[in-house]
Amino acid sequence: MRKTVKRAAVLYILIALFMGGVIFLCAEFVLNGSEWASNKRNLHIYSNGTIVNAGTIYDINGKPLAKSEDGKRKFANSASVRKAVLHIVGDTSGVISTGTHNLYRSTLSGYNFVQGISSLKKSGKGNDITLNIDSEACRVAYRALGEYNGTVAVCNYKTGQLLCSVSKPAYDVNDVPWDLRTNPDYEGVFLDKAVSGLYTPGSIMKIITAACAIENIPDIFSRTFECDGEYKTGDGIVICNGEHGKITFEQAMNESCNCAFAEISIELGAGKLKATAESLGFNKQLYAKEVALTKSRFNPPSSDKTELGWAGIGQSTTYINPTHFLAIMSAIANGGTGQSPDRIRYLGSFGKFTGRLPEVMVKMNPETAAKLRDMLRSNVVNKYGEGRFPGLEMCGKTGTAEIDGKKSNSVFAGFSLRSDLPLAVIVIAENAGWGSGTAASTANEVMQYFSENYGR
């Protein structure tokens, strides 16, 4: 009798283990089946490690940017468009890790856990993906950067739709340069700088310092500052880009006065500056939907006043991720809520297409956002001139980011106040000099495209 009981107990244990294994395998199949199906060893999708059969990737206007025909992957007809959307669309081998081909390969395979990839095996095509990206806007932005490398990104600050995202250098996937991996002209070509780049921001960082001052210095708008071209911190000197004399806080932003903002940074202190920056997403892992962004960094020293001053004006060890800063500009424009820039318009799922709800990346006090919006509008009206951005009702800030041993990066971040054009933009043109030059003109060109094609 005891032997029978023991044998039954062992049998029950074996059955339980078996059922547990079945449940585990089913869970793994549901959770990871799409990854297994889209593995590079799946010859229904890949050939020699490159995608040949998959769904079509369309831009927002229905233009195919990548599709499968006769067992081959074909791209946009225009070489200039192929270059401009390279990093968003991605290569077929997944070397550009943040490209749509790589990030959404399971969707493109047409996989679902009921039928697997049966539709792909029958037709050679998976689920299609429609992007928010306007490929023509990308072409305009890529061309506007001219000879300079860098990045341009534009999003709708109401909805989070990422309408334009360009990273340069790029190459034509239909005519891959033989020296792509060795020619220094293509350094960083597999990196999407909009989401994976990290840049010294220059004076656009004064927006963050201004936000901290608004929230921590009650009389900041009634104060005046003296600028004679340099600010003595007590342990060093911060050099200004001019001699601005006696100026107000708003005028200091207009003139991008290093002296005034270094003084403000030191008064605020490293703790308050860092707290404001981190409340806006610095030093945190952020995501633009499924896309992981490189962390923006802000760790100003508390003991070195000169370095603290430089950090507060966007130099020293201050670094920004372009897409993150685009969300900050969106928050200012959108009453304190910065949506996560999203490249996907419709994503295939079980043979149907589903839209996407916006997600918040950055939150800001609405009153702070309103005051910053007024200051950035003042920059355009009283400093850069409306003629630089005709008809756009533009708000913005230029930056000239000094790089050791190289010509400065040209930077611009801004947005339109037009109700029919709720767009924010960021431009970084590497080694292009003043922010009021290439970056500002590139921002205007791409925003004018949207004004002509999306505006009233």
Secondary structure, DSSP 8 states (H G I E B T S, - for coil): -HHHHHHHHHHHHHHHHHHHHHHHHHHHHHHHHHHHHTSTT-TTTEETTEE-S---EE-TTS-EEEEEETTEEEE-S-HHHHHHTHHHH--TTS-STTSHHHHTHHHHTT-BTTTBTHHHHHHS----EEES--HHHHHHHHHHTTT--EEEEEEETTT-BEEEEEEES---TTS--TTTTT-GGGTTTTS-HHHH--B--GGGGHHHHHHHHHHH-TTGGG-EEEESSEEE-SSSEEE-SS--EEEEHHHHHHHT-HHHHHHHHHHHHHHHHHHHHHHTTTTS--EETTEE----B----SS-HHHHHHHHTT-TT-BB-HHHHHHHHHHHHTTTEEE--B-EEEEEETTEEE-----EEEE--HHHHHHHHHHHHHHIIIII-GGGSTTS-EEEEEEEEEETTEEEEEEEEEEE--TT--EEEEEEETT---IIIIIHHHHHHHHHHHHHHH--
